[in-house]
Amino acid sequence: MFSRRTGWEFHADALAEAAARRRAMGGLLDLTETNPTRCGFEYPQSAIRAALAQPDIFLYQPEPQGLPAAREAVANYYQARRQTGAAERPLAFAGTPRSEAVWLTAGSSESYAHLLRLLCDPGDCVHVPRPGYPLLEMLAGLQDVELAPYPLSPWSNWEIDLPAFEASLTPRSRAVVVIHPNNPTGSYLGRKEWLELQTLAARHELAVIVDEVFYDYALEWQSTAGIESEPLPEPAALTFVLNGISKITALPQMKLGWFVLRGPQALAQAAARRLEPMLDSFLSVDTPVQLAAGELLRARLEVQPQIQARLRTNLALLDQALATCPALRRWKVSGGWQAIVRVPGIFSDEEWARKLLAESGVHLHPGHFYGLDQMQDAAGAQMRAACLVLSLLPPTQDFTRAVSAAIHLIRSQIK
Ligand SMILES: Cc1ncc(COP(=O)(O)O)c(C=O)c1O
């Protein structure tokens, strides 16, 4: 009766179940929390409510690409981004996109779904970073698309090994996804890496999907000798830049995302011609959210500083705690909302995560969730250390309590 693509093997996730039990009992120290609406940030609620309740919400104006004013608000976001320090990290934009290049969706997941449908036939292949965002596997599976992970090396700032990536392409390769900064490694693509990837993608007729949802959350990112601010050429390959207010304004419940279409004009036009009927079949972004787009984006100016401050404070506290236990190391967090800590490989990452939950009530993600268990060490062998991924978003008091409980337990195990 059911499709093969939904024939998942439903096996219980023991860690998640144990965490749910612990939560129900009270006393879960949750370091997996990345839902910003549960982390105590203050939103400009009256302004957002007013924006969602305009008289025009009773008028239906079906627009496959999204209402022009909402797309204009998105273009203005990029314009504003150019005028701040953040302008040093853009890759896909030779200038600011015009609203005509913006396509609204009900979130980045939906953007991925549309783009995979646009670019791939069943069995085609899309290349994604590993370590990387686990939901991509599900999103690709739902479109009958195969994923081929390309490794990022922790020993060289999580760079892509481009010759190895090129060697892994097959006749079914259709697109490459880059996450800028990547989840969970927090790494931004470098300028040279970007330009080389674009050339390679154009040569192999691959589309490039750039997911920038964490773009605004730079932490330890450093400019390389100012060259990052020189203007970049228009992408050589057909390129889609994804983002949305789920992370920009920390409002995942408002379901407003988009992709910006870049690259050679003929290809971009051909893509637009196909996208229009596709998005017209769904018209999924609701009118109140589109009418409120300007305000929802403006609200980031109040929300992002709170999140930035939280991320920095928690990262500094994490470092203080890690300094008490030399066997623990964290990877640099160039950006994003998470940190990766390396723990001695006396247990697997899953065993560490279960132990931490059972014995100290601390819930964090084992690295294999993100493919961190597949990494090789500097000599090319399977890495012995285990990786644990933790969110930097929880309220600082909760975060500190959880981190010290975790480190206390880890120290007791490695003595
Ligand atoms: C890298 C990345 N892309 C996309 C998303 C999802 O974005 P949205 O809520 O807009 O679907 C997430 C959510 O955590 C993410 O980590």
The ligand as a Tripos MOL2 file, in Angstrom:
@<TRIPOS>MOLECULE
LIG
   16    16     1     0     0
SMALL
NO_CHARGES

@<TRIPOS>ATOM
      1 C1         21.9580   23.8190    7.9650 C.3       1 LIG1
      2 C2         20.4700   23.9750    8.1340 C.ar      1 LIG1
      3 N1         19.7010   24.2810    7.0740 N.ar      1 LIG1
      4 C3         18.3550   24.4180    7.1880 C.ar      1 LIG1
      5 C4         17.7230   24.2710    8.3970 C.ar      1 LIG1
      6 C5         16.2050   24.3640    8.4900 C.3       1 LIG1
      7 O1         15.7350   25.6080    8.2290 O.3       1 LIG1
      8 P1         14.1440   25.8720    8.1750 P.3       1 LIG1
      9 O2         13.6770   25.9440    9.5740 O.co2     1 LIG1
     10 O3         14.0680   27.1920    7.4580 O.co2     1 LIG1
     11 O4         13.5160   24.7780    7.3870 O.co2     1 LIG1
     12 C6         18.4760   23.9440    9.5380 C.ar      1 LIG1
     13 C7         17.8190   23.7640   10.8320 C.2       1 LIG1
     14 O5         18.4210   23.5300   11.8450 O.2       1 LIG1
     15 C8         19.8760   23.7830    9.3930 C.ar      1 LIG1
     16 O6         20.6400   23.4310   10.4480 O.3       1 LIG1
@<TRIPOS>BOND
     1     1     2 1
     2     2     3 ar
     3     2    15 ar
     4     3     4 ar
     5     4     5 ar
     6     5     6 1
     7     5    12 ar
     8     6     7 1
     9     7     8 1
    10     8     9 2
    11     8    10 1
    12     8    11 1
    13    12    13 1
    14    12    15 ar
    15    13    14 2
    16    15    16 1
@<TRIPOS>SUBSTRUCTURE
     1 LIG1         1 GROUP 0 **** ****
